[in-house]
Amino acid sequence: MFKLNHQSIFIYCITDLFKKNLKSKFLTFPNEGIVPIYKEAGMTSANCINILKYHMSTNKNVKLGHAGTLDADAQGVLVSGGNRKSYSVMAVFGYETDTLDSPGHIVGEFKEYRHLTKQIINERLQVMLGEMVQIPPVYSAIKVNGKSLSEMAIKNRVNEETSTKPQGRLVSLYSAHCKWYCERSGIAEIELEVSSGFYVRSLVRDMALQLNSTAYSSQITRTKAGPFTLEHSLKLKQINQNSLFATIASSKTLFENYEFDSKPSQKVR
C-alpha cells in the first residue's frame, strides 16, 4: 500500500490555469494528499502551483508541490509517483523549429513529406520501441550549473560548441501508434507510452529525421501519468472545498491499487 508520510500535497496538473478560474479565493487544504488538476497549454508548471498557493488559506504548515514538469506549451497530467506516462501529440512534417514545437521559429528549409504514409510512420515507430539514448531539446527545463537550458538558450548561451549542449539520456518508449495521418497536410496524431525523462518533442524530431523529413510537435497532451488520467483531474474552475477533498480520497484509492516499478519512496520526492 502506498502512503504519504509527510505534510505535503502533490499537485497533478494538465496545462493553462488562470487565477480568475478559481471561484473560491481561499481554500482549506488537508495536511496531506494528492490533487490531480487540469492544466491547459500556455503556462509553466510552477506558475500553476503559484496560483494555488495564492488561493490557499493561512495554514502555513501545508506545502504545495509537483513533479514531472510539463513544457509550457504542453497540456496533460502533471504527476509525481508514476514513472510511466502516456501522451498524444500532433507531428507536423516538413519543417523543424528551434524549440521543436509550434511556438518556436522555423529553422532550415522545407523538407519533403509526400513519401510518407500512416503505415510507414507506424513501421518506424515500432522500430524505435524500447530503450534509447535521447537528446533532449535545447529549450527544456533540464538544469545545467543551476540554470535551465531554456533560460540559457533564450540568452543565446547554448550552441553547438558549448559544454551546455544537452547530453543524451537513457529513456524508454513502451508503445507508439500513429492514430491517423493526413498525407496532404503532413500532419499525424501519435499516441505514446513512455518512461520518465522522455521528451515527446525529441521523439518527433528523431522519427522525422529517420524518415528523411523534418517535423515539429504541436498540441502535446499528457493523457496519463502513473495511475492518473485526464478524467481524474480537476480544472481550476471546478475546485471547491468538496471537490478538493473528494479528489484526494479518490487519489488515495488509485495509489493503493497502483503497481510501481520501484519503491514509491523513490518516485515521490
Beta strands, then each sheet from edge to edge (+ up, - down):
strand 1: 8-12
strand 2: 33-36
strand 3: 63-65
strand 4: 75-76
strand 5: 85-93
strand 6: 96-97
strand 7: 106-107
strand 8: 130-134
strand 9: 143-144
strand 10: 147-148
strand 11: 169-182
strand 12: 187-194
strand 13: 215-225
strand 14: 228-229
sheet 1: 2+ 1+ 3+
sheet 2: 4+ 13+ 5- 12+ 11- 8+
sheet 3: 4+ 13+ 14-
sheet 4: 6+ 7-
sheet 5: 9+ 10-
end
